[in-house]
Amino acid sequence: MSSKDEVAPSETDQQVLACWNTLITTTYVDDIKHLKGTSDAVFGFTIHHSLIAKEGVLGLEFHENPTRTLELGTQVLHEQFEKYGVRMRPVIRVVEFGDEYLRRVDDLRMRDRNYLVSLDVKLNDISHPYGWLKKAVYECKDCGRGVVKMQRRARERESPSTCRPCLLKAVDYMKDDEVPWGLFSPRPNFKMILEECKYEDIQDISMRQITYNKDHHLIHCSSKNEIIGTVSDDLVGDLTAPAYVRVNGIVRVQPIPTRNFSKDTRRVLSIDVLSVEELPITDGLSS
């Protein structure tokens, strides 16, 4: 299977990559070296948010486009892992967000989609681990060209519609033979390469808003303001419920779980969890 065309990183991406490289090589090289010989397949690598915020372009891009910024950071971190002989796959876990990110579950709205937030919550329930198709790899049956389609969780699987090289050849053929364009109807002709597809382990967590005082004594745990979050990779199987935690993540919009037709436009908020920090809460409600 021939590879898909490579796209050069944008100027902004290059700046972000350079910032990540500076941050990781000046702060975390010793930590990376100490991981050599660890046998885990995936490793959650903790990075403090304050260090990201100090890196100018990196701090701005992480605030405005956290998903893409973390992808670039993971690329740099993976290169450093390989350089120092660490065979695990790294996942960046950003912790200790500033107070400006602290929100309440009941205050979140659809307009907060794709925003970074920190939530102080009680973990009520954790689902069984399951997986989803994150990256689907296809091959054109006619020319053998590979096409990668990134998928969205809890959505219909996306497939390529046309093969560009084959389409261009067909267009040239149409021009030479003067075939009417009205008869031109290209059909997708792809097969999925299962061995090259990428899956991700995940768990769903059910969370309720909590309120506590300056001494970390629990004052209130909401019985109605609940939100679902999704943890992945190294966090799967690592959490227990009940527990009081600060969840740092990205607000997402998902179809309602009870939808009964494919084009249902109703949506609910959820959280793509980036990191989980334990809170030293004293449960005064149970005494």
C-alpha positions in Angstrom: 0.0 0.0 0.0 1.5 3.4 -1.0 1.5 6.1 1.6 -0.7 9.1 1.6 0.7 12.5 0.8 2.6 14.2 3.6 1.4 17.7 4.6 4.1 20.1 5.9 3.3 21.6 9.3 2.0 25.1 9.3 4.0 28.0 10.7 2.1 27.9 13.9 2.6 24.2 14.3 6.3 24.6 13.8 6.4 27.3 16.5 4.4 25.0 18.9 6.7 22.1 18.1 9.7 24.2 18.9 8.2 25.4 22.2 7.4 21.8 23.2 10.9 20.7 22.3 12.4 23.5 24.5 10.1 22.7 27.4 10.6 19.0 27.3 14.4 19.0 26.7 15.1 21.6 29.4 12.8 20.3 32.1 12.0 16.6 31.7 15.0 14.8 30.2 16.1 13.3 33.5 12.6 12.1 34.1 12.5 10.5 30.7 15.9 8.8 31.2 14.7 7.2 34.4 11.8 5.5 32.5 14.2 3.3 30.5 13.4 -0.4 31.2 9.8 0.2 32.3 7.6 -2.5 30.8 4.3 -0.6 30.6 2.9 -0.2 27.1 1.5 3.3 27.8 2.8 5.9 30.2 1.0 9.0 31.4 3.6 11.8 31.4 2.8 14.6 33.8 3.5 18.2 32.8 2.5 21.2 34.9 0.3 23.7 33.2 2.3 26.7 34.5 5.3 25.6 32.5 3.1 25.4 29.3 1.6 28.8 30.0 5.1 30.4 30.3 6.0 29.3 26.8 4.3 32.1 24.9 2.9 30.6 21.7 2.5 27.2 23.3 0.4 28.6 26.2 -1.8 30.5 23.8 -2.3 27.5 21.5 -2.9 25.1 24.3 -5.6 27.4 25.6 -7.3 27.9 22.2 -6.7 24.5 20.6 -5.8 22.0 23.3 -6.3 18.9 21.2 -4.0 19.8 18.4 -1.4 21.3 20.8 -1.3 18.0 22.7 -0.9 16.0 19.5 2.2 18.0 18.7 3.5 17.7 22.2 3.0 14.0 22.1 5.0 13.9 18.8 7.9 15.7 20.5 7.7 13.6 23.6 7.7 10.3 21.6 10.8 11.4 19.8 12.5 12.0 23.2 11.4 8.6 24.5 12.9 7.0 21.4 16.1 9.0 21.8 16.7 7.7 25.3 15.5 4.1 24.7 12.1 4.3 26.4 9.8 1.9 24.6 6.5 3.0 26.1 4.0 5.2 24.2 3.7 8.5 26.0 0.5 10.3 26.8 0.7 13.9 28.1 -1.2 14.5 31.3 -1.4 18.3 32.1 -2.0 19.0 35.8 -2.4 21.9 38.2 -4.4 24.2 35.9 -4.8 27.8 37.1 -7.9 28.9 39.0 -9.2 30.6 35.9 -10.1 27.2 34.5 -12.1 26.1 37.6 -15.8 25.8 36.7 -18.9 24.2 38.1 -20.8 21.4 36.3 -24.1 23.3 36.6 -22.6 26.3 34.9 -21.4 24.6 31.7 -23.3 25.3 28.5 -23.1 24.4 24.8 -21.1 27.6 24.2 -18.3 26.1 26.3 -17.7 23.4 23.7 -13.9 22.7 23.2 -13.0 24.8 26.2 -10.5 23.7 28.8 -12.1 23.3 32.3 -11.3 22.0 35.8 -14.1 20.5 37.8 -14.2 19.5 41.5 -16.4 16.4 41.6 -17.3 13.2 43.2 -16.8 10.1 41.0 -20.0 8.1 41.4 -19.6 5.4 38.9 -17.0 4.0 36.4 -18.0 1.9 33.4 -16.3 -1.3 32.2 -13.4 -0.6 29.9 -14.1 -0.7 26.2 -12.5 0.5 23.0 -13.3 2.5 19.9 -11.8 2.9 16.4 -9.7 6.1 16.5 -7.9 5.9 13.2 -9.2 3.9 10.2 -6.8 3.1 7.4 -8.1 2.3 3.9 -6.6 1.2 0.6 -7.9 2.0 -2.8 -8.6 -1.2 -4.6 -7.7 0.3 -8.0 -4.3 1.9 -7.3 -3.3 0.8 -3.8 -3.0 4.3 -2.4 -3.5 4.5 1.4 -6.0 6.9 3.0 -6.2 7.6 6.7 -9.5 8.8 8.2 -9.5 9.9 11.8 -12.8 8.9 13.5 -15.0 10.6 16.1 -16.1 8.7 19.1 -19.8 7.7 19.3 -20.3 8.7 15.6 -20.9 6.8 12.4 -17.6 5.5 11.0 -16.3 7.8 8.2 -15.0 6.3 5.0 -13.2 8.0 2.1 -15.4 9.0 -0.8 -13.0 9.2 -3.7 -9.3 8.4 -4.5 -7.7 11.6 -5.8 -5.2 10.0 -8.1 -7.9 7.7 -9.6 -10.2 10.7 -9.9 -7.6 12.8 -11.8 -7.0 9.9 -14.2 -10.7 9.5 -14.8 -11.0 13.3 -15.5 -8.2 13.1 -18.1 -10.0 10.1 -19.7 -13.2 12.0 -19.8 -11.5 15.0 -21.5 -9.8 12.8 -24.1 -12.9 10.8 -25.0 -15.3 13.8 -24.7 -17.7 11.8 -22.5 -20.5 14.1 -21.2 -19.9 15.1 -17.6 -23.4 14.2 -16.7 -22.4 10.5 -17.1 -19.4 10.9 -14.7 -20.3 9.4 -11.3 -17.2 8.2 -9.4 -17.7 5.4 -6.9 -15.7 4.8 -3.7 -13.7 1.6 -4.1 -11.8 1.1 -0.8 -11.1 -1.6 1.6 -10.2 -1.2 5.3 -6.7 -2.4 6.3 -7.6 -3.8 9.7 -4.0 -4.5 10.8 -3.1 -0.8 10.5 -6.2 0.7 12.2 -5.7 2.2 15.6 -8.0 1.6 18.6 -8.1 3.4 22.0 -9.1 2.0 25.4 -11.5 4.2 27.3 -13.9 4.2 30.3 -16.8 6.5 31.1 -17.0 8.1 34.5 -20.0 9.6 36.1 -19.3 12.8 38.1 -21.3 15.1 40.4 -20.4 18.6 41.5 -19.1 19.1 45.0 -18.7 22.1 47.2 -16.1 22.3 50.1 -14.6 24.9 52.4 -11.1 26.2 52.7 -10.3 23.3 55.1 -11.4 20.8 52.4 -14.4 19.7 54.5 -17.2 18.6 52.2 -20.2 21.0 52.3 -22.5 19.6 49.5 -22.5 17.0 46.8 -25.1 17.7 44.1 -27.7 15.1 43.5 -28.8 16.4 40.1 -25.9 18.1 38.4 -24.2 15.1 36.8 -21.9 14.9 33.8 -20.2 12.1 32.0 -16.4 12.1 31.3 -14.2 9.8 29.3 -10.8 8.6 30.4 -8.4 6.9 28.0 -5.1 4.9 27.8 -3.2 4.8 31.1 -6.1 6.2 33.1 -8.3 3.2 32.1 -8.5 0.9 35.2 -6.6 3.5 37.3 -9.6 5.2 39.0 -11.9 4.0 41.7 -15.4 5.2 42.8 -16.5 6.8 45.0 -13.7 9.4 45.1 -13.3 13.2 45.3 -11.1 14.5 42.5 -10.4 17.5 40.3 -10.9 16.5 36.7 -9.1 18.6 34.0 -10.4 18.2 30.5 -12.0 19.5 27.4 -15.8 20.2 27.1 -17.3 18.1 24.3 -20.8 17.8 22.8 -22.2 14.3 22.3 -25.4 12.9 20.9 -27.9 12.0 23.7 -27.5 8.3 24.7 -31.2 7.6 24.2 -31.3 8.9 20.6 -33.5 6.7 18.4 -32.8 8.0 15.0 -29.5 8.8 13.3 -30.1 12.5 12.6 -31.3 13.4 16.1 -30.0 16.9 16.7 -30.2 16.8 20.5 -26.9 16.9 22.3 -25.5 16.7 25.8 -22.2 17.9 27.3 -19.4 15.6 28.3 -15.7 15.9 29.3 -12.7 14.5 27.5 -10.5 13.9 30.5 -6.9 15.1 30.3 -5.9 14.4 33.9 -7.3 13.5 37.3 -6.0 14.9 40.6 -7.0 13.6 44.0 -8.6 16.1 46.4 -8.0 15.8 50.2 -11.7 16.1 51.0 -13.0 15.2 54.4 -16.5 13.8 54.0 -18.4 15.6 56.8 -21.8 14.7 55.3 -21.5 11.1 56.4 -20.7 11.9 60.0 
